[in-house]
Amino acid sequence: MEEIIRINNLTKSYGTNTVLKNVSFSLEGGQIIGLLGPNGSGKTSLIKILTGLINDYTGEVLVNGLKPGARTKSMVAYLPEKTYLASWMTADDAIKYIADFYDDFDLPKAMHMLDMFQLPHKQKARTMSKGQQEKLQLILVMCRNAKIYILDEPMGGVDPAARDFILDSIIKNRPEGSTLMMSTHLIHDIEGVLDSIVMIGRGRLLMQDSVSHLTQSGKTVNEVFKEVFASDWQF
């Protein structure tokens, strides 16, 4: 597989608060990648840099060989952690809006997923539950024919009973050969589908490895995560 993401000596600060410190790693395309770390570890800042939403950083960041910007935004489908839907929009409104905005959006597929997720077509976003809003935003992302999908806490507001269904929908609706990066605290729920992981703690890269290599000892990804961060937070 070709390299899809390369990061060299990435540092990002907000005033005197440095949230990413000389982070370097590269990722091959076509994988399902877990971006793992506790709150405040720098995951969301890294995601916003990869998606071109933050550009005041030092170091080198390349997405499909390009610096994040207008050209890479056409390749990357991004699901933010926070709800961004306009309160007046219905589900149909949101889908048609995104369909007009992106040439690679599959409108029939989105309408099918809306029914599959049992979301009302005409309900306004302001009256939806957090879980309903997250499902709708997931549809808007996964119905693009993108090269890279970056999902920030895609199941954070979904009840445990629905997580397997949501994860299965993400995997099945990911185009063949595309790259999927998921940032999540729900490691146990997703580790079975991951190809590789990137662990970040307090702005530093703590571990990058393939899941097959990481679990050779018989430990789960969740167990390794707990061990890594138990030692990280001791100093």
C-alpha positions, 0 to 999 in steps of 0.5 A: 500500500502507498503512504497516505499520511506522513507527519514529521516533527509536528508541533502545535501550540495554543498560546503557551499550551503546547498540545502536540510535541514533535510528533512523527509517524506515517501511515499506509493507505487502505487501513482502518486506524485507531487514533487512541488517547485520553481527553486532552492528549492532542487527538482532536488538534491532530485531526483538525490539522489533517483535515485542513482546519488548523494550519498554524503549526510547525513541522511537515504534514502530508495527506496523500502527498499534499499539504492539508488544504483545498485539494486534500479537503476534496479527498477527506471526509471528516466527522467532527465530535461536536454537532454542526447541523443547523437547528432548522435543518431536517434530515432530508435538508441536511442530506440534500445540502451536502449532496449539492456541496460534494460531487462525490456524495451518493444521494440514493445511498444516503436516503437508504441509510436514513431509513436503515438508521430509522431516522425521520426524514422531516424531523428538525435537527433541534428536536433530535437526540444527540444519538440521532444527530450523530447518526445523521452526521455519520450518514453525511460523511460515509455517503461520500466516495472519499479517499480518507475518512476521519471520524472523531468519536463516531459512537460517543452519543450512541447507546451500547446496544446500537454501537455494533450496528453503527460500526458495521455500517461504517465498515460496510459503507467504506469504499474499497481501498479507502483509509478510515481513521477513528478517534475513540475512547471505546477501544473495546468496541472497535479493536476487532476491526482495526488494522493499526493504532496510533497512541498519543498522550499529552501531545506525544506519540507513545506508540504506533503499531499494527494490531497483529503485531501488538496482540501477538502476546495475547493481550488485547488493544484495550489492555495494551492501551491501559498499560501504556497510559498507566506508565505515561501518567506516572510522570 
